């Protein structure tokens, strides 16, 4: 049994993390350059990814390993729906479609869920810990850059988590209790790196919840 999966994930994804930090639209975000049309496309892409991930986790909620990582208070689908309604209107479902990158990401999530469910841990790790890290700061920057007044950034609001810092500590501790051997842990790390590489405009959320300066980057 591997007893330091959280550390292995952190150390094993450092290179991918650094590469994501150097993507152009991360730098744009840090400069406060957030273009609303590009951001709403990103929100749409995230909706498809998180919907798939959360559906698969619900499917495996009684799995001997994944059940320990089942934290519905982390779910983002409903928050993303609020944001999509704000950006696209009441008919938002008819207005959005996943980008090819988002489609590929969703396909990968479905694939690992069907064939090797433990690898969903990789996607939970890259997505949710990134969302919890710096979410309030990102929310403030996005609201300021796009002149928002309390709407359009529900994605970063974890209303069911009272202490995000404490939750992250507990989350990492839970990772270390999972009944996975060293070989499985290595596969989980590899899958986390693949999550970064497969979809840069989404995976950069692991770094700082990135936004694009150019809608061309989200096609």
C-alpha positions in Angstrom: 0.0 0.0 0.0 1.2 3.5 -0.9 1.0 5.8 2.0 2.0 9.1 0.5 -0.1 9.5 -2.6 -0.7 13.2 -2.0 3.0 13.9 -2.0 3.6 11.7 -5.0 0.9 13.7 -6.9 2.4 17.0 -5.9 5.9 16.1 -6.7 5.0 14.0 -9.8 3.1 16.8 -11.5 5.5 19.7 -10.8 6.8 19.8 -14.4 3.3 19.9 -15.8 2.4 22.5 -13.3 5.3 24.7 -14.3 4.5 24.3 -18.0 0.9 25.4 -17.3 2.2 28.5 -15.5 3.9 29.5 -18.7 0.8 29.4 -20.9 0.1 32.8 -22.3 -3.4 33.2 -20.9 -2.2 32.5 -17.4 -0.1 35.6 -17.7 -2.9 37.6 -19.1 -5.1 36.7 -16.2 -2.4 37.7 -13.7 -2.3 41.1 -15.4 -6.1 41.4 -14.9 -6.9 40.9 -18.5 -10.1 38.9 -18.6 -12.2 39.1 -21.7 -15.8 38.2 -21.0 -16.6 36.3 -24.2 -13.5 34.1 -23.7 -14.3 33.6 -20.1 -17.9 32.4 -20.8 -16.5 29.9 -23.3 -14.2 28.6 -20.7 -17.1 28.3 -18.2 -19.0 26.3 -20.9 -16.1 24.0 -21.4 -15.8 23.5 -17.7 -19.5 22.6 -17.4 -19.1 19.6 -19.7 -15.9 18.4 -17.9 -17.3 18.8 -14.4 -20.6 17.3 -15.4 -18.9 14.2 -16.6 -16.6 13.9 -13.7 -19.3 14.3 -11.1 -21.6 11.9 -12.9 -18.9 9.3 -12.9 -18.1 9.9 -9.2 -21.8 9.5 -8.4 -21.8 6.2 -10.3 -18.8 5.0 -8.2 -19.8 6.4 -4.9 -19.8 2.9 -3.3 -16.5 1.9 -4.9 -14.1 0.5 -2.3 -11.5 3.2 -3.0 -13.4 6.1 -4.7 -16.0 6.2 -2.0 -13.4 7.8 0.3 -12.9 10.6 -2.3 -16.6 11.2 -2.7 -17.2 14.7 -1.4 -20.4 16.1 -3.0 -19.7 19.5 -1.3 -17.0 20.0 -3.9 -19.4 19.6 -6.9 -19.2 22.4 -9.4 -22.0 21.6 -11.9 -24.7 23.6 -10.2 -22.4 26.6 -9.7 -21.4 26.4 -13.4 -25.1 26.3 -14.4 -25.6 29.6 -12.4 -22.7 31.2 -14.3 -23.9 29.9 -17.6 -27.4 31.3 -17.0 -25.7 34.7 -16.2 -23.5 34.7 -19.4 -25.8 33.1 -21.9 -29.4 33.6 -20.6 -32.2 31.2 -19.7 -31.6 29.2 -22.9 -27.9 28.6 -22.1 -28.2 24.9 -22.8 -29.0 25.6 -26.4 -26.2 28.2 -26.7 -23.2 26.1 -25.5 -21.1 23.3 -27.0 -17.8 21.8 -25.8 -14.6 22.6 -27.6 -12.6 19.8 -29.1 -10.3 19.9 -26.1 -13.2 19.6 -23.7 -14.7 16.8 -25.7 -11.5 14.9 -25.5 -11.3 15.5 -21.8 -14.8 14.3 -21.2 -14.1 11.2 -23.3 -11.0 10.4 -21.2 -13.0 10.8 -18.0 -15.6 8.4 -19.3 -13.0 6.0 -20.4 -11.1 5.7 -17.2 -14.3 5.5 -15.2 -15.3 2.5 -17.3 -12.0 0.7 -17.4 -10.0 1.8 -14.4 -12.1 3.9 -12.0 -9.2 4.6 -9.6 -7.7 6.9 -12.2 -10.6 9.3 -11.6 -8.6 10.3 -8.5 -6.1 12.1 -10.8 -8.9 14.3 -12.2 -10.4 15.0 -8.8 -7.0 16.1 -7.6 -6.1 18.3 -10.6 -9.5 20.0 -10.7 -10.8 20.4 -7.1 -7.6 21.3 -5.3 -6.9 23.9 -7.9 -10.4 25.3 -7.5 -10.0 25.5 -3.8 -6.6 27.2 -4.0 -6.9 30.9 -4.5 -10.5 30.8 -5.5 -11.6 33.9 -3.7 -8.7 35.9 -5.1 -9.5 34.7 -8.6 -13.2 35.6 -8.1 -12.2 39.1 -7.1 -9.9 39.7 -10.0 -12.5 38.3 -12.5 -15.2 40.5 -11.1 -13.0 43.6 -11.2 -11.8 42.9 -14.7 -15.2 42.2 -16.2 -17.1 44.8 -14.1 -19.2 42.1 -12.4 -21.3 42.8 -9.4 -21.7 39.5 -7.5 -22.7 37.4 -10.5 -20.9 35.2 -13.0 -18.3 33.7 -10.6 -20.3 31.1 -8.7 -17.8 28.6 -9.9 -15.4 29.8 -7.2 -17.9 29.7 -4.3 -17.8 26.6 -2.1 -20.8 27.4 0.1 -20.8 24.0 1.7 -17.2 24.2 2.8 -16.7 26.4 5.8 -12.9 26.3 6.0 -11.3 25.7 2.6 -7.8 25.5 4.0 -8.7 22.8 6.5 -10.7 20.9 3.9 -7.6 20.8 1.6 -5.5 19.4 4.5 -8.1 16.7 5.2 -8.4 16.0 1.5 -4.7 15.3 1.1 -4.7 13.2 4.3 -7.6 11.1 2.8 -5.5 10.6 -0.4 -2.8 9.1 1.8 -5.2 6.6 3.3 -6.3 5.1 0.0 -5.7 1.4 -0.4 -3.5 1.7 -3.6 -0.2 0.0 -4.1 2.9 1.7 -5.5 2.1 0.6 -9.1 -1.4 2.1 -8.9 -0.1 5.3 -7.3 2.3 5.7 -10.2 -0.5 5.3 -12.7 -2.6 7.9 -10.8 0.3 10.3 -11.1 0.7 9.6 -14.8 -3.0 10.2 -15.3 -2.7 13.5 -13.5 0.1 14.6 -15.8 -2.0 13.5 -18.8 -4.9 15.7 -17.5 -2.5 18.7 -17.7 -1.2 17.8 -21.1 -4.5 16.9 -22.7 -6.3 20.1 -22.1 -4.2 23.2 -21.3 -6.9 25.8 -21.2 -8.8 23.7 -18.6 -5.8 22.1 -16.8 -4.4 25.5 -16.1 -7.1 26.0 -13.5 -5.0 23.7 -11.4 -2.5 26.6 -11.3 -4.5 29.7 -10.9 -8.0 29.2 -12.3 -6.8 30.6 -15.6 -8.7 32.8 -18.0 -8.0 33.5 -21.7 -7.1 36.8 -23.2 -8.1 35.5 -26.6 -11.2 33.5 -27.6 -9.0 31.9 -30.2 -7.3 29.9 -27.4 -10.5 28.3 -26.4 -11.5 26.9 -29.8 
